[in-house]
Amino acid sequence: MEALDVAGSLSLLAPLLAAGALAGTMAGLLGVGGGMIVVPVLLYTFGLIGVAEAQQMHLAVGTSLATIVVTSVMSARSHHRRGSVAVPILRSWLPWLVLGVAGGAVAAAMLDGSALKIVFGTVALAVGGYMALTRAESALAKAPPHGAARGVVATGIGGLSTLIGIGGGTFTVPTLVLSSVPAKVAVGTAAAVGLIIALPGALAFVLAGWGRSDLPPLSLGYVNLVAFAALIPMTGLFVPLGARLAHRLSPIWLRRAFASFLLVNGANILRVGLM
C-alpha cells in the first residue's frame, strides 16, 4: 500500500481543503456536521492512496466523526451566542443519543466496508431526494417528541449518524422543525447534537481500528490524522461564515446544491457497495 505521508499527498490536499470549507459552511448554515460531504471525499481520497478497500469506509467514517467534533463545537458556540440552542431539548435527548451512538458503533464494527457503503448511499439518496423535493417543512406536532417517542427518535438519530459518520443534523433539523421548533433554533440545537454524537463515536472508531496493520501511517485506529489535519483548519474558518449566513440569508439555493451533491455521490457509493 502506498504510504500516506505529507510530501506524497500534496495533490490530495485540494479536495480535502475544499471539502473542509464546504463542510464548515454547511455546518453553520444548515446545522449539519459536514459528514455527508466529508465521507465521500475521504472515501475517494483513501482509494487514491491505496488504502485497502475493506478499510476505506470505516476509515472515512471514523475520520469524519473526528472532524465533526471540532466542527460542532465551533458551530454550536456561534449559534449559542445568538441564543439559538435549545438546551432543554439537548438535556432530554442526551442519554438516548449516547445509547444510539453505542449501538451504531457496535453495528459499524460488525459490518464490512461494502455494507457501510450501502447504508451510506441509501441514506444519502433518501436525504438528497427529500431536500430536493421539499422547499420548507410544515409543523406536524406542537412540540418535540416526548416519552417513548423521544427515546426512539433520539436513539435512532444517534445510531444511524454514527454508522455513516455524520453529526446528526441531517435528521435533527427536520425533526425539530416538524415539531414546531423555529428553524434557526433547530439548526443551532442540531449543531450541539453533533458534538454529543461525534465525540463518543470517533472514540469508538479509534478503538475499533486500534492495532490494525492495514491502515495508512499516522492513523489512530480508524481516524487518519493527516486527513483530519487537512480538514480542520478549513472547517474552523468557515463555520462562523455559515452561522452568519443562517441568520441573514435564505439557504434554499444551497439546499438544492447540497441535495444534488448527495444524490450524485449517494448513487455512486451505493453502486460501489453493491458491486
Wavefront OBJ file of the C-alpha trace (Angstrom):
o trace
v 0.000 0.000 0.000
v 1.226 3.426 -0.894
v 2.221 5.277 2.255
v 0.163 8.243 3.282
v 2.663 10.981 4.127
v 2.526 14.739 3.831
v 5.022 15.049 0.974
v 3.330 12.364 -1.110
v -0.167 13.629 -0.503
v 0.081 17.247 -1.678
v -2.084 16.509 -4.696
v -4.820 15.305 -2.358
v -4.876 18.431 -0.203
v -7.029 20.433 -2.635
v -10.131 18.201 -2.406
v -9.680 17.851 1.355
v -9.347 21.612 1.878
v -12.357 22.265 -0.375
v -14.366 19.647 1.497
v -13.425 21.254 4.809
v -14.550 24.680 3.629
v -17.857 23.358 2.308
v -18.448 21.187 5.372
v -17.791 24.127 7.698
v -20.149 26.407 5.788
v -22.911 23.797 5.725
v -22.394 23.063 9.433
v -23.019 26.685 10.335
v -25.741 27.273 7.750
v -27.865 24.128 8.000
v -26.775 22.579 11.298
v -25.205 19.535 9.658
v -21.825 18.309 10.846
v -20.482 18.054 7.321
v -20.164 14.275 7.276
v -22.374 13.911 4.211
v -19.749 15.955 2.374
v -16.602 14.716 4.090
v -17.256 10.953 3.931
v -17.478 10.742 0.096
v -14.367 12.925 -0.289
v -12.409 10.828 2.220
v -13.572 7.613 0.590
v -12.319 8.863 -2.775
v -9.045 10.093 -1.248
v -8.285 6.882 0.621
v -8.939 4.916 -2.554
v -6.435 7.051 -4.471
v -3.640 6.454 -1.976
v -4.129 2.702 -1.893
v -5.909 2.079 1.404
v -7.285 -1.468 1.422
v -10.819 -1.380 0.047
v -12.154 -3.282 3.051
v -10.954 -0.483 5.366
v -11.729 2.610 3.277
v -15.280 3.187 4.503
v -14.514 2.570 8.176
v -11.560 4.967 7.953
v -13.680 7.583 6.175
v -16.478 7.337 8.751
v -14.136 7.448 11.753
v -12.139 10.389 10.390
v -15.342 12.230 9.514
v -16.653 11.851 13.058
v -13.364 13.206 14.420
v -13.650 16.326 12.255
v -17.271 16.801 13.315
v -16.154 17.082 16.949
v -14.366 20.312 16.071
v -16.970 21.494 13.558
v -19.820 21.012 16.033
v -18.039 22.900 18.810
v -17.448 25.860 16.520
v -20.971 25.819 15.107
v -22.701 25.315 18.464
v -20.731 28.185 20.030
v -21.647 30.500 17.150
v -25.338 29.655 17.473
v -25.318 29.736 21.290
v -24.054 33.307 21.221
v -27.146 34.116 19.147
v -29.449 32.313 21.571
v -30.448 29.608 19.098
v -29.544 26.424 21.018
v -32.421 24.737 22.867
v -30.601 23.444 25.954
v -33.688 21.686 27.450
v -34.026 19.576 24.296
v -30.339 18.660 24.462
v -30.633 17.567 28.079
v -33.659 15.398 27.442
v -32.113 13.803 24.324
v -28.623 13.262 25.769
v -28.934 9.719 27.231
v -30.816 8.465 24.187
v -28.299 9.939 21.758
v -25.438 8.286 23.628
v -27.309 4.976 23.621
v -27.753 5.301 19.878
v -24.065 6.103 19.376
v -23.113 2.935 21.254
v -25.433 0.849 19.105
v -24.214 2.469 15.896
v -20.572 1.884 16.825
v -21.226 -1.798 17.535
v -23.082 -2.180 14.243
v -20.280 -0.456 12.310
v -17.707 -2.816 13.825
v -19.775 -5.808 12.727
v -20.447 -4.629 9.158
v -17.917 -4.820 6.342
v -16.977 -1.910 4.097
v -19.476 -2.813 1.379
v -22.369 -2.897 3.835
v -21.404 0.513 5.225
v -21.299 1.919 1.682
v -24.779 0.550 1.004
v -26.120 2.138 4.191
v -24.447 5.478 3.465
v -25.535 5.512 -0.178
v -29.130 4.679 0.706
v -29.316 7.380 3.378
v -27.661 9.951 1.089
v -30.178 9.242 -1.683
v -33.095 9.458 0.742
v -31.898 12.719 2.283
v -30.953 14.201 -1.087
v -34.344 13.352 -2.535
v -36.104 14.813 0.481
v -34.118 18.051 0.271
v -34.627 18.327 -3.489
v -38.387 17.781 -3.380
v -39.290 19.877 -0.347
v -38.940 23.614 -0.061
v -39.837 24.107 3.578
v -41.234 21.878 6.287
v -44.620 22.496 7.852
v -45.033 21.624 11.509
v -46.711 18.282 12.197
v -46.580 18.484 16.009
v -46.780 21.238 18.594
v -43.637 20.132 20.466
v -40.611 17.817 20.049
v -41.175 14.106 20.706
v -41.505 13.155 24.362
v -41.797 9.966 26.354
v -41.154 6.756 24.420
v -41.220 8.591 21.088
v -38.358 10.836 22.216
v -36.265 7.792 23.105
v -36.900 6.124 19.756
v -36.193 9.274 17.732
v -33.037 10.338 19.593
v -31.637 6.804 19.726
v -32.265 6.382 16.019
v -30.565 9.675 15.192
v -27.523 8.782 17.306
v -27.223 5.263 15.923
v -27.655 5.968 12.224
v -25.475 9.088 12.379
v -22.618 7.146 13.972
v -22.983 4.324 11.474
v -22.475 6.604 8.472
v -20.150 9.232 10.012
v -22.353 12.307 10.260
v -23.226 14.661 13.111
v -26.958 14.049 13.047
v -28.033 17.482 11.836
v -29.401 15.923 8.652
v -32.009 14.171 10.808
v -32.227 16.536 13.787
v -33.099 19.725 11.902
v -36.177 18.395 10.058
v -37.310 16.515 13.190
v -37.290 19.705 15.251
v -38.768 21.908 12.532
v -41.610 19.433 12.032
v -42.138 19.691 15.811
v -42.756 23.468 15.693
v -39.216 24.445 16.729
v -38.111 27.620 14.868
v -35.700 26.816 12.036
v -32.817 28.838 13.476
v -33.168 27.142 16.864
v -33.355 23.739 15.151
v -30.112 24.463 13.308
v -28.300 25.644 16.440
v -29.533 22.720 18.510
v -28.538 20.267 15.790
v -25.003 21.642 15.881
v -24.786 20.783 19.587
v -26.291 17.345 18.937
v -23.406 16.791 16.522
v -20.896 17.072 19.357
v -22.824 14.608 21.517
v -22.744 12.102 18.647
v -19.303 12.719 17.182
v -17.138 12.665 20.312
v -18.029 9.177 21.590
v -18.484 7.990 18.007
v -14.959 8.992 16.997
v -13.506 7.392 20.119
v -15.365 4.170 19.292
v -13.837 4.107 15.796
v -10.374 4.738 17.243
v -10.797 1.683 19.456
v -12.365 -0.449 16.706
v -9.382 0.047 14.401
v -6.651 0.102 17.035
v -3.661 -2.081 16.196
v -4.676 -2.866 12.618
v -1.667 -3.192 10.311
v -3.525 -2.447 7.052
v -4.232 1.219 7.806
v -2.172 4.156 6.468
v 0.534 5.719 8.650
v -0.493 8.401 11.134
v -3.808 6.706 11.866
v -5.282 6.303 15.333
v -7.451 3.308 14.684
v -9.996 4.345 12.080
v -9.121 8.045 12.371
v -6.446 9.303 9.983
v -4.581 12.281 11.410
v -3.294 13.616 8.068
v -6.798 13.924 6.628
v -8.033 15.311 9.947
v -5.303 17.969 9.955
v -6.136 18.977 6.374
v -9.871 19.305 7.009
v -9.996 21.005 10.406
v -8.459 24.433 9.577
v -10.965 24.976 6.790
v -13.983 23.854 8.789
v -12.926 26.118 11.636
v -12.619 29.089 9.297
v -15.922 28.558 7.508
v -18.283 27.513 10.339
v -18.712 31.129 11.568
v -19.447 32.193 7.986
v -22.162 29.568 7.696
v -23.653 30.588 11.053
v -23.792 34.239 9.954
v -25.428 33.271 6.676
v -28.022 31.207 8.558
v -29.197 34.374 10.297
v -29.142 36.577 7.203
v -29.950 34.567 4.091
v -32.443 32.046 2.859
v -30.494 28.794 2.361
v -32.809 27.455 -0.369
v -30.258 27.563 -3.186
v -27.617 25.901 -1.019
v -30.206 23.313 -0.010
v -30.703 22.432 -3.670
v -26.957 22.275 -4.363
v -26.431 20.081 -1.299
v -29.264 17.810 -2.441
v -27.638 17.406 -5.852
v -24.315 16.541 -4.222
v -25.986 13.898 -2.069
v -27.871 12.338 -4.956
v -24.808 12.015 -7.190
v -22.436 10.769 -4.504
v -25.039 8.604 -2.794
v -25.803 6.832 -6.062
v -22.110 6.299 -6.767
v -21.287 4.970 -3.286
v -24.341 2.703 -3.338
v -23.273 1.361 -6.732
v -19.774 0.583 -5.448
v -21.168 -1.068 -2.329
v -23.421 -3.336 -4.399
v -20.633 -4.422 -6.775
l 1 2 3 4 5 6 7 8 9 10 11 12 13 14 15 16 17 18 19 20 21 22 23 24 25 26 27 28 29 30 31 32 33 34 35 36 37 38 39 40 41 42 43 44 45 46 47 48 49 50 51 52 53 54 55 56 57 58 59 60 61 62 63 64 65 66 67 68 69 70 71 72 73 74 75 76 77 78 79 80 81 82 83 84 85 86 87 88 89 90 91 92 93 94 95 96 97 98 99 100 101 102 103 104 105 106 107 108 109 110 111 112 113 114 115 116 117 118 119 120 121 122 123 124 125 126 127 128 129 130 131 132 133 134 135 136 137 138 139 140 141 142 143 144 145 146 147 148 149 150 151 152 153 154 155 156 157 158 159 160 161 162 163 164 165 166 167 168 169 170 171 172 173 174 175 176 177 178 179 180 181 182 183 184 185 186 187 188 189 190 191 192 193 194 195 196 197 198 199 200 201 202 203 204 205 206 207 208 209 210 211 212 213 214 215 216 217 218 219 220 221 222 223 224 225 226 227 228 229 230 231 232 233 234 235 236 237 238 239 240 241 242 243 244 245 246 247 248 249 250 251 252 253 254 255 256 257 258 259 260 261 262 263 264 265 266 267 268 269 270 271 272 273 274 275
